[in-house]
Amino acid sequence: MKMRIASLTILCLALAAVPAFAQSYNNGPINGTTDAWTINFGYVVSDTFVLNQNGTVTSIQFGVWEFPGDSMQTVDFAISLTENGTGVGGTRNTTDTFISTNQFGYDIDKISFNTGGVPLAAGTYWLNLMNAVVPSGNPVYWDENSGPSSASESAVGTIPSEAFTLNYTTGYPFPEPSIVLLFGILGFGGLLRRKLHLLS
């Protein structure tokens, strides 16, 4: 009987461990040749993205134009319900990867950062980027690629959208209610059996 209860407990634990699944919202590739929008000196650029199910945003990559030799150190981000909005986010250290030099003499780089984990319900949100920092103090520009999202710039209003990928995980961080109920039934059954055994 003890073996049967142990087997059922292991089965319940296996069912309770629902894995997290990696997902992404991709707004298209880095273009690097058309245009770009300032994300420092007080300007904010915002692009929409859609989560089709509840998830936790884990990391973000986006394309930038930088002056030759510049390498971004930090950027501020916010995920909000409105364009140019304040929301969940903060200042993040960035990884800056050089891709190429475009026809205007700018370096085209891919910027990556971890969000620290931002849980969101399914829906449409705005990714806002601002206060980018490079050691030289030069402007930094978010690459325009006219992807599927809506976009806005704090001084201009509506603009074509920018190059970015937003990574998130889906899954249940806790056992589903049905699993918790199953644990309760097994526990009650074991207690009842022990009580009946003592009475006999």
Contacts in CASP RR format, 6 or more apart in sequence:
PFRMAT RR
TARGET T0000
AUTHOR 0000-0000-0000
METHOD contacts of the structure
MODEL  1
MKMRIASLTILCLALAAVPAFAQSYNNGPINGTTDAWTINFGYVVSDTFV
LNQNGTVTSIQFGVWEFPGDSMQTVDFAISLTENGTGVGGTRNTTDTFIS
TNQFGYDIDKISFNTGGVPLAAGTYWLNLMNAVVPSGNPVYWDENSGPSS
ASESAVGTIPSEAFTLNYTTGYPFPEPSIVLLFGILGFGGLLRRKLHLLS
1 193 0 8 1.000
5 186 0 8 1.000
5 190 0 8 1.000
8 186 0 8 1.000
9 186 0 8 1.000
12 179 0 8 1.000
12 182 0 8 1.000
12 183 0 8 1.000
12 186 0 8 1.000
15 179 0 8 1.000
15 182 0 8 1.000
16 175 0 8 1.000
16 176 0 8 1.000
16 179 0 8 1.000
18 171 0 8 1.000
18 172 0 8 1.000
18 175 0 8 1.000
18 176 0 8 1.000
19 171 0 8 1.000
20 56 0 8 1.000
20 169 0 8 1.000
20 170 0 8 1.000
20 171 0 8 1.000
20 173 0 8 1.000
21 169 0 8 1.000
21 170 0 8 1.000
21 171 0 8 1.000
22 167 0 8 1.000
22 168 0 8 1.000
22 169 0 8 1.000
23 55 0 8 1.000
23 167 0 8 1.000
23 168 0 8 1.000
23 169 0 8 1.000
23 170 0 8 1.000
24 165 0 8 1.000
24 166 0 8 1.000
24 167 0 8 1.000
24 168 0 8 1.000
25 49 0 8 1.000
25 50 0 8 1.000
25 51 0 8 1.000
25 165 0 8 1.000
25 166 0 8 1.000
25 168 0 8 1.000
26 165 0 8 1.000
27 47 0 8 1.000
27 49 0 8 1.000
27 145 0 8 1.000
27 147 0 8 1.000
27 148 0 8 1.000
27 149 0 8 1.000
27 161 0 8 1.000
27 162 0 8 1.000
27 163 0 8 1.000
27 164 0 8 1.000
27 165 0 8 1.000
27 166 0 8 1.000
28 145 0 8 1.000
28 147 0 8 1.000
28 148 0 8 1.000
28 163 0 8 1.000
28 164 0 8 1.000
28 165 0 8 1.000
29 145 0 8 1.000
29 163 0 8 1.000
30 63 0 8 1.000
30 99 0 8 1.000
30 108 0 8 1.000
30 110 0 8 1.000
30 143 0 8 1.000
30 145 0 8 1.000
30 163 0 8 1.000
31 143 0 8 1.000
31 144 0 8 1.000
31 145 0 8 1.000
31 146 0 8 1.000
31 163 0 8 1.000
32 63 0 8 1.000
32 65 0 8 1.000
32 100 0 8 1.000
32 102 0 8 1.000
32 106 0 8 1.000
32 108 0 8 1.000
32 143 0 8 1.000
32 145 0 8 1.000
32 163 0 8 1.000
33 102 0 8 1.000
33 103 0 8 1.000
34 144 0 8 1.000
34 145 0 8 1.000
34 146 0 8 1.000
35 144 0 8 1.000
35 160 0 8 1.000
36 64 0 8 1.000
36 65 0 8 1.000
36 106 0 8 1.000
36 141 0 8 1.000
36 142 0 8 1.000
36 143 0 8 1.000
36 144 0 8 1.000
36 162 0 8 1.000
37 43 0 8 1.000
37 45 0 8 1.000
37 141 0 8 1.000
37 142 0 8 1.000
37 144 0 8 1.000
37 153 0 8 1.000
37 159 0 8 1.000
37 162 0 8 1.000
38 45 0 8 1.000
38 139 0 8 1.000
38 140 0 8 1.000
38 141 0 8 1.000
38 142 0 8 1.000
39 45 0 8 1.000
39 64 0 8 1.000
39 75 0 8 1.000
39 129 0 8 1.000
39 130 0 8 1.000
39 131 0 8 1.000
39 132 0 8 1.000
39 140 0 8 1.000
39 141 0 8 1.000
39 142 0 8 1.000
40 130 0 8 1.000
40 131 0 8 1.000
40 132 0 8 1.000
40 133 0 8 1.000
40 137 0 8 1.000
40 139 0 8 1.000
40 140 0 8 1.000
41 139 0 8 1.000
42 130 0 8 1.000
42 131 0 8 1.000
42 154 0 8 1.000
43 130 0 8 1.000
43 153 0 8 1.000
43 154 0 8 1.000
43 155 0 8 1.000
44 84 0 8 1.000
44 85 0 8 1.000
44 128 0 8 1.000
44 129 0 8 1.000
44 130 0 8 1.000
44 153 0 8 1.000
44 154 0 8 1.000
45 128 0 8 1.000
45 129 0 8 1.000
45 130 0 8 1.000
45 142 0 8 1.000
45 151 0 8 1.000
45 152 0 8 1.000
45 153 0 8 1.000
45 154 0 8 1.000
45 159 0 8 1.000
45 162 0 8 1.000
46 80 0 8 1.000
46 83 0 8 1.000
46 84 0 8 1.000
46 85 0 8 1.000
46 126 0 8 1.000
46 127 0 8 1.000
46 128 0 8 1.000
46 129 0 8 1.000
46 151 0 8 1.000
46 152 0 8 1.000
46 153 0 8 1.000
46 154 0 8 1.000
47 126 0 8 1.000
47 127 0 8 1.000
47 149 0 8 1.000
47 150 0 8 1.000
47 151 0 8 1.000
47 161 0 8 1.000
47 162 0 8 1.000
47 164 0 8 1.000
48 124 0 8 1.000
48 125 0 8 1.000
48 126 0 8 1.000
48 127 0 8 1.000
48 149 0 8 1.000
48 150 0 8 1.000
48 151 0 8 1.000
48 161 0 8 1.000
49 124 0 8 1.000
49 125 0 8 1.000
49 126 0 8 1.000
49 127 0 8 1.000
49 149 0 8 1.000
49 164 0 8 1.000
49 166 0 8 1.000
50 123 0 8 1.000
50 124 0 8 1.000
50 125 0 8 1.000
51 120 0 8 1.000
51 121 0 8 1.000
51 122 0 8 1.000
51 123 0 8 1.000
51 125 0 8 1.000
51 168 0 8 1.000
52 122 0 8 1.000
52 123 0 8 1.000
53 122 0 8 1.000
53 170 0 8 1.000
54 119 0 8 1.000
54 120 0 8 1.000
54 121 0 8 1.000
54 122 0 8 1.000
54 170 0 8 1.000
54 171 0 8 1.000
55 119 0 8 1.000
55 120 0 8 1.000
55 121 0 8 1.000
55 122 0 8 1.000
55 168 0 8 1.000
55 169 0 8 1.000
55 170 0 8 1.000
55 171 0 8 1.000
56 117 0 8 1.000
56 118 0 8 1.000
56 119 0 8 1.000
56 120 0 8 1.000
56 168 0 8 1.000
56 169 0 8 1.000
56 170 0 8 1.000
57 79 0 8 1.000
57 115 0 8 1.000
57 117 0 8 1.000
57 118 0 8 1.000
57 119 0 8 1.000
57 120 0 8 1.000
57 166 0 8 1.000
57 167 0 8 1.000
57 168 0 8 1.000
58 114 0 8 1.000
58 115 0 8 1.000
58 116 0 8 1.000
58 117 0 8 1.000
58 167 0 8 1.000
58 168 0 8 1.000
58 169 0 8 1.000
59 112 0 8 1.000
59 113 0 8 1.000
59 114 0 8 1.000
59 115 0 8 1.000
59 167 0 8 1.000
60 77 0 8 1.000
60 112 0 8 1.000
60 113 0 8 1.000
60 115 0 8 1.000
60 127 0 8 1.000
60 164 0 8 1.000
60 165 0 8 1.000
60 166 0 8 1.000
60 167 0 8 1.000
61 110 0 8 1.000
61 111 0 8 1.000
61 112 0 8 1.000
61 164 0 8 1.000
61 165 0 8 1.000
61 167 0 8 1.000
62 110 0 8 1.000
62 111 0 8 1.000
62 129 0 8 1.000
62 142 0 8 1.000
62 143 0 8 1.000
62 162 0 8 1.000
62 163 0 8 1.000
62 164 0 8 1.000
62 165 0 8 1.000
63 108 0 8 1.000
63 109 0 8 1.000
63 110 0 8 1.000
63 111 0 8 1.000
63 142 0 8 1.000
63 143 0 8 1.000
63 162 0 8 1.000
63 163 0 8 1.000
63 164 0 8 1.000
64 72 0 8 1.000
64 108 0 8 1.000
64 109 0 8 1.000
64 110 0 8 1.000
64 111 0 8 1.000
64 132 0 8 1.000
64 140 0 8 1.000
64 141 0 8 1.000
64 142 0 8 1.000
64 143 0 8 1.000
65 102 0 8 1.000
65 104 0 8 1.000
65 106 0 8 1.000
65 107 0 8 1.000
65 108 0 8 1.000
65 140 0 8 1.000
65 141 0 8 1.000
65 143 0 8 1.000
66 72 0 8 1.000
66 96 0 8 1.000
66 106 0 8 1.000
66 107 0 8 1.000
66 109 0 8 1.000
66 134 0 8 1.000
66 138 0 8 1.000
66 140 0 8 1.000
66 141 0 8 1.000
67 106 0 8 1.000
67 107 0 8 1.000
67 134 0 8 1.000
67 136 0 8 1.000
67 138 0 8 1.000
67 139 0 8 1.000
68 101 0 8 1.000
68 105 0 8 1.000
68 106 0 8 1.000
68 107 0 8 1.000
69 107 0 8 1.000
70 107 0 8 1.000
70 134 0 8 1.000
70 135 0 8 1.000
70 136 0 8 1.000
70 138 0 8 1.000
70 140 0 8 1.000
71 96 0 8 1.000
71 109 0 8 1.000
71 134 0 8 1.000
71 135 0 8 1.000
72 94 0 8 1.000
72 96 0 8 1.000
72 109 0 8 1.000
72 111 0 8 1.000
72 132 0 8 1.000
72 133 0 8 1.000
72 134 0 8 1.000
72 140 0 8 1.000
73 93 0 8 1.000
73 94 0 8 1.000
73 133 0 8 1.000
73 134 0 8 1.000
73 135 0 8 1.000
74 91 0 8 1.000
74 92 0 8 1.000
74 93 0 8 1.000
74 94 0 8 1.000
74 131 0 8 1.000
74 132 0 8 1.000
74 133 0 8 1.000
75 91 0 8 1.000
75 92 0 8 1.000
75 94 0 8 1.000
75 111 0 8 1.000
75 113 0 8 1.000
75 129 0 8 1.000
75 130 0 8 1.000
75 131 0 8 1.000
75 132 0 8 1.000
75 133 0 8 1.000
76 89 0 8 1.000
76 90 0 8 1.000
76 91 0 8 1.000
76 92 0 8 1.000
76 129 0 8 1.000
76 130 0 8 1.000
76 131 0 8 1.000
76 132 0 8 1.000
77 89 0 8 1.000
77 90 0 8 1.000
77 92 0 8 1.000
77 113 0 8 1.000
77 115 0 8 1.000
77 127 0 8 1.000
77 128 0 8 1.000
77 129 0 8 1.000
77 130 0 8 1.000
78 85 0 8 1.000
78 86 0 8 1.000
78 87 0 8 1.000
78 88 0 8 1.000
78 89 0 8 1.000
78 90 0 8 1.000
78 127 0 8 1.000
78 128 0 8 1.000
78 130 0 8 1.000
79 87 0 8 1.000
79 88 0 8 1.000
79 89 0 8 1.000
79 118 0 8 1.000
79 120 0 8 1.000
79 125 0 8 1.000
79 126 0 8 1.000
79 127 0 8 1.000
79 128 0 8 1.000
80 86 0 8 1.000
80 87 0 8 1.000
80 88 0 8 1.000
80 125 0 8 1.000
80 126 0 8 1.000
80 128 0 8 1.000
81 125 0 8 1.000
81 126 0 8 1.000
82 126 0 8 1.000
83 126 0 8 1.000
83 128 0 8 1.000
83 150 0 8 1.000
83 152 0 8 1.000
84 126 0 8 1.000
84 128 0 8 1.000
84 152 0 8 1.000
84 154 0 8 1.000
85 126 0 8 1.000
85 128 0 8 1.000
88 118 0 8 1.000
89 115 0 8 1.000
89 118 0 8 1.000
91 131 0 8 1.000
92 113 0 8 1.000
92 114 0 8 1.000
92 115 0 8 1.000
93 113 0 8 1.000
94 111 0 8 1.000
94 112 0 8 1.000
94 113 0 8 1.000
95 111 0 8 1.000
95 112 0 8 1.000
95 113 0 8 1.000
96 109 0 8 1.000
96 110 0 8 1.000
96 111 0 8 1.000
97 109 0 8 1.000
97 110 0 8 1.000
97 111 0 8 1.000
97 112 0 8 1.000
98 107 0 8 1.000
98 108 0 8 1.000
98 109 0 8 1.000
99 107 0 8 1.000
99 108 0 8 1.000
99 109 0 8 1.000
99 110 0 8 1.000
100 107 0 8 1.000
100 108 0 8 1.000
101 107 0 8 1.000
101 108 0 8 1.000
102 108 0 8 1.000
106 141 0 8 1.000
108 143 0 8 1.000
120 168 0 8 1.000
126 152 0 8 1.000
127 164 0 8 1.000
127 166 0 8 1.000
129 142 0 8 1.000
132 140 0 8 1.000
134 140 0 8 1.000
142 162 0 8 1.000
142 163 0 8 1.000
142 164 0 8 1.000
143 162 0 8 1.000
143 163 0 8 1.000
144 159 0 8 1.000
144 160 0 8 1.000
144 161 0 8 1.000
144 162 0 8 1.000
144 163 0 8 1.000
145 160 0 8 1.000
145 161 0 8 1.000
145 162 0 8 1.000
145 163 0 8 1.000
146 160 0 8 1.000
146 161 0 8 1.000
147 160 0 8 1.000
147 161 0 8 1.000
147 162 0 8 1.000
147 163 0 8 1.000
148 161 0 8 1.000
149 161 0 8 1.000
149 162 0 8 1.000
150 158 0 8 1.000
150 161 0 8 1.000
151 158 0 8 1.000
151 159 0 8 1.000
151 160 0 8 1.000
151 161 0 8 1.000
151 162 0 8 1.000
152 158 0 8 1.000
152 159 0 8 1.000
153 159 0 8 1.000
175 183 0 8 1.000
END
